[in-house]
Amino acid sequence: MPEQFAAVQKSSLNQLFALTNMAFDGFQKLTELNLQAVRTTLAEGQGNIEAVLAGKDLREVFAVQGNLAQPAAEKAVAYARHVYEIASNTQVELTKAVEGQYEQHNRNVQAFVDNFVKNAPAGSEAITALLQSSVAAASSTFQSFQDAAKQTAEVAKANFAKTAAAASGAAQQAAPRASKQ
């Protein structure tokens, strides 16, 4: 029994470290994306300022500013898509890992229950039935939560796609108006 407990503890620690590493990888990707966004913004900002300062009159200055609006909005939408992809992929990886751990845990619990039922003394049918019912209810509840989480993720993904498309469309409509001023 102590060997089984030690094995379970070791497995739990390994799973914890694996989940932590997955989360850290997602954080690292977000950090790298943010650093790249800052570098790009600084480089483009310098070019944009130089273009605005090169304008000979207000009409040229406004035209340059108007021409900058659409690319800036498109880059903001692309950045948001990248952030969403990183977060979504990290969430998928974590979910798969947790589901795998839960399934293994569920198999272990079911094996324990089956062994308990097989070796239960006479007259303990009510307890064994309660134990089996509890395991089935817990499994069903987890499946319901899992289904709800997947449904929520799908709705969020669809909403993000609609929002990104609307923002991109608004930027495309705003750019010609800004350059005319």
N, C-alpha and C positions, 0 to 999 in steps of 0.2 A: 504494500500500500504506500509506504513512503517513496518508493521509486516512481510510482504512478503520479504522486503529487508533485515530485520534483520534475518529472517530465512535462506535466501540465504547466507548471510554473515557467519552465524553460521555453516551452512553446509559446506561452502568452507573452513573455518578454521579447522573443523573436518577432512575433506578430506586431507588438507595439513599436519596435524599432523599424520594422518594415513600413508601417503606417506613417511613422514620423518622417522617415526618409521620403516617402511619396509626397507628403505635405511640404517638406522642405524643397523638393524638386520643383513643385508648383510655385512656391515663393521665389525660388531662384529665377525661374522663367519670367515671372512678373517683374522682378528687379532688373533683369537684363533688358526686358522690353521698355521699362521706364527709363533706363540709362540711354538706350538707343533713341527713344523719343526726345529726351532732353538734348542729346547731341544734334539730332536732326533739326530740332526747333531752333537751337542756337545758330546753326549754320544757315538755315533758311531765313531766320530773323535778320541776320546781318545782310543778306542779299536783298531782302524785302525793304529794309530801311534805306539801303543804298539806292534802290530803284525809286523809292518815294522821294528821296532827297534830290534825285536827278531830274525830277519833274520841273519843267520850266514855268508852269503856272498851275493854278488850282485845278483846272480841268484835267491836266495830265496826272496830277497827284491823286485825284479822285478816281481816275481811270485805272491807275496802278493798284490802288486800294481795292477797287471793285474786282479787278482780275485776281486778287489774292484771296477773296472770300471763298470761292468755290473750292479751290485746292485745300484750303485750311479746313473747311467743313468735311471734305472727303477724307482727309487725313485723320480728323477727330473720329469719324465713323469707323475708319479702318483700325485705329488704335482701340476703340471700344470693342470691335470684333475680336481683335487679338486677345484682349483681356478676358473677354467672355470665353473664347476658345481655351485659353490656358485654365481658367477656373473650371470650365465644364469638363475638360479632359482630366484634370486633377480629381474632380468629384467622381467621375466615372471610375478612375483607377481605385480610389478609396472605397467606393461602393462595392466594386468587384471583390476587393480584398476582404472587406467586412462581411459580404455575403458568403464568401468562401469560408471564413472563420465561423460564421454562424452555422453554416451547413455542417461543418465538422463538429462543432459543439452539439448541434442537434443530433447528429449520428451517435456521438458519445452518450448523450443523455438517453437516447432511445435504447442504446445497447445496455445501459445501466438499468433502465426500466424493464426491459425484456428479461435481463438476468434476475432482477428483483422478483418479477412476476413468476418466473420459472422456479425460483427457490423459495417463494413465499410459503409460510406455513398454512396449513388448512385453516379456514375461517377468516382469512384476510382478503377475501375477494372484494369487499367494499373498498378497502384501502388501495388495492392494486387497480381497481377500476377508476378510483379518484385520481390516482397518479397518472394513469394512461390518459384520462380525460384532460388533466391539467397540461400535460405535454402537448396533446393535440390542440388545445385552446391556445397555448403560447405560440405554437407554430403557425396557427391560423392568424393570430393577431399580428405576428411579425410579417407574414405575407401581405396582410392588409396594409400595414404601414409601408412596406416596400412598394407595393403597387401605387399607393397614394404619392409617395416620393417620386416615383418615375413619372407619374402623370403630371405632377407639379413641375418637374424639370422640363417635360415636353411643352407645357404651356408657357413656361418662362422662355424657352428657346424660340417658340413661335412669336411671342410678344417682342422679344429682342429683335428678331428678323424684321418684324413690321416697323418697329421704332427706328431701326437703322435705315430701312428703305425710306421712311417718311423724312428722316433727317437729311438723307442724301438728296431726296427730291426737293426739299425746302432750300437746301444750299444751292442746287442747280438753278432754282427759280430766283433766288436772291442775287446771285452773281451778276446776271445781265442788268438788273435794276441798279445795282451799286455802281457798275461801270458807266452807266449813263449819266450819273449825277455830276 
